[in-house]
């Protein structure tokens, strides 16, 4: 492969945009194929997808954890934060007609979610179903009574 300097020195003109485009296309293909090297998909520094919603009566947290079992997930709660940890391990071994394949992979995550005041920590419910962890954090009666509806007026 010809480098940008070699192309420039041969022709006397800069052909860097072409090589820049080639480098960018190569990077796209490399990034695409890297996904297949990670059997559980990609968990970047942010961890798995997490949705947080607040309703009138509760705070609901949903975390997508495909490939994990209930036993692989740890949920804990303090007065100010909900913490979700998990890890998944995979071992695969295969032998056939002159080859032996052994693969191991490991992935973990840790997510700490700050909680608003007024969460009833004694009534928290966590459910794991079809690879999705849902934690429901009901609000205290005091927090519910402090809600005041405000009428919005137009012109």
N, C-alpha and C positions, 0 to 999 in steps of 0.2 A: 504494500500500500504506500502511496506517495504522501509525504507530509506536506503541510502548507508551505514550509520553507523551501522544500525541493521544488514545488510547483512555481513558487515565486522566483526562485533563482533561475529556473529554466526559461521562463517566458518573460521575465522582467516585469510582469504585472502581478498584482495581488489577486489570488483566487480564494482568499480566505472564506468568503461567504459560502462557497460550495462545501468546503471542508467543515465549516461550522454546522451546516445543515446535515452533513453526513454524520458528524459526531452526535448531534441531537437525535437523529433517527436511530443510531446504534444504542444510545442510552435508553430510548423508548423500548426497544426490543429487549435489552438486558433487564430492565425493570419488569417487563411483562413476564419473562421466563423465570425471574427470581421468585415470583409468586408460587410457582409449582415446586420450588425447593422447600417451601414451608407448608407442611401438610395440613395445618389448622388455619391457613389463611394468614393474613397480616394483622397483628396487633401492634400498632405503633406505640409511642410513649404515652398516648392518651388512653390506651386500653380499649376494651370492647365498647361497642355502641351503647350509650346510656341515655335514656330519656327520663326527664324529671318533669312532673306536672303537679300543679297545686289546684285542688278543687276547693269547694266551699268547706268541706269537712275533713280533708286529708291531703297529705303530700304522697304522691305515688312515684316510685322509682322503678323503672324497668331496664334490665341489662340483658343484652343478647349474648348468650354463652354457648354457641353451637359446639358440639363435640364434648361438652362437659357433662358429668353426672352430678346429681345432687350432693354426693359425698365429696366432690372436688371443690365445693363452694363454701366459704366461711363468711357469715354475716355477723357484725357486731355493732353495738350502738352505745354512744356516750350521750351526755346531755346536749352536746353541740354538733355531733357528726355521726353519720352512718358510714361504716367502713365495710367494703366488700372485697374479699380476696379470693383468688382461685388459681388453680394450676392444672395443667393437663400434661399427661405424659403418654407417649406412644412408643411401643416397641413392635417392630415387624421383622420377622425372620422368614426367609423363603429359600428353599433349595430345589433345584431341578436340573436335569441334564447338563452337568458340567459347570454350574454356577451356584454361588451362595450369596444371598443378599441379606444384610442386616442393617436396619435403620432404627435410630432412636431420635426422638425429638421431645422437646420440653418447652413449655410456655407458661408464664405466670403473669398475673396482673394484680394491681392493688388500686383501689379507688376509694377515696375518702370524700364524702359529700357533706358540706356544712348544712346544718338544719336551721330553719327559722325558729324563733321562740314560739312556744305554744303547742309543741308536739307532745302527745301523750305517750311517753316511752314505755309505759306498762301495757299498752294495747297494740303494739306493733305486730304485723303479720307478714311473713315471708312465704312465698310459694314458688316452686320451681317446676315448670311444665314446658315440655317441648323445646328445651334449650333456652328458655327465657325465665330469668329470675324477676319476680315482681314483689317489691316490698311496699306495703301500705302503712303509712305512719299517720294515724288519726290525730286530729287536733283536739286539744283539751276543751272542756266546756267553757272555761274562762276565755280562751282564745276565740271560740265561736261567738261568745256573747259580746266581744269587743268589736265585731264587724259592724260597720255602719254603712248602709247604702246611701249614696249621694246621687241625687237627681241631676241629670245633665240637661241643661236648657239650650235651646238654639236661638238664633237671632230673631 
